[in-house]
Amino acid sequence: MIAPDDFPVIPLRRPAPVSLSAWKAAPPDWLTSEARAIWERLAPHTELTPANIFEFAAYCEALAEFQEATVILAETGLLVIDAASGAPVPNPMSAVRDRADRKIAAWAARFRS
């Protein structure tokens, strides 16, 4: 007679990924202070796993970069005076903010709920 223990059990569902959120995943040491503050605000609402923790850190850095560029633009304006020609030119910080915006869009689909 064959005992029930002789047959392997094959789960019907894939196990859920190991979540670090339950253990409050610590942000990587290399995050800027601004990105770390964003991490602290968003991480409790995000399902972090060992596989996506550095991607989430990159997302937080992009959000911090966008935030900083927006503050600088508010202080300096959309146009600045070119030192060489004296003519108004688009503020280079706009390009920085635009790049950060594209990074955010690329990461957002993974981390927004």
Secondary structure in CASP SS format (residue, H / E / C, confidence):
PFRMAT SS
TARGET T0000
AUTHOR 0000-0000-0000
METHOD secondary structure of the structure
MODEL  1
M C 1.00
I C 1.00
A C 1.00
P H 1.00
D H 1.00
D H 1.00
F C 1.00
P C 1.00
V C 1.00
I C 1.00
P C 1.00
L C 1.00
R C 1.00
R C 1.00
P C 1.00
A C 1.00
P C 1.00
V C 1.00
S C 1.00
L C 1.00
S H 1.00
A H 1.00
W H 1.00
K C 1.00
A C 1.00
A C 1.00
P C 1.00
P C 1.00
D C 1.00
W C 1.00
L C 1.00
T C 1.00
S H 1.00
E H 1.00
A H 1.00
R H 1.00
A H 1.00
I H 1.00
W H 1.00
E H 1.00
R H 1.00
L H 1.00
A H 1.00
P H 1.00
H H 1.00
T C 1.00
E C 1.00
L C 1.00
T C 1.00
P C 1.00
A C 1.00
N C 1.00
I H 1.00
F H 1.00
E H 1.00
F H 1.00
A H 1.00
A H 1.00
Y H 1.00
C H 1.00
E H 1.00
A H 1.00
L H 1.00
A H 1.00
E H 1.00
F H 1.00
Q H 1.00
E H 1.00
A H 1.00
T H 1.00
V H 1.00
I H 1.00
L H 1.00
A H 1.00
E H 1.00
T H 1.00
G C 1.00
L C 1.00
L E 1.00
V E 1.00
I E 1.00
D C 1.00
A C 1.00
A C 1.00
S C 1.00
G C 1.00
A C 1.00
P E 1.00
V E 1.00
P E 1.00
N C 1.00
P H 1.00
M H 1.00
S H 1.00
A H 1.00
V H 1.00
R H 1.00
D H 1.00
R H 1.00
A H 1.00
D H 1.00
R H 1.00
K H 1.00
I H 1.00
A H 1.00
A H 1.00
W H 1.00
A H 1.00
A H 1.00
R H 1.00
F H 1.00
R C 1.00
S C 1.00
END
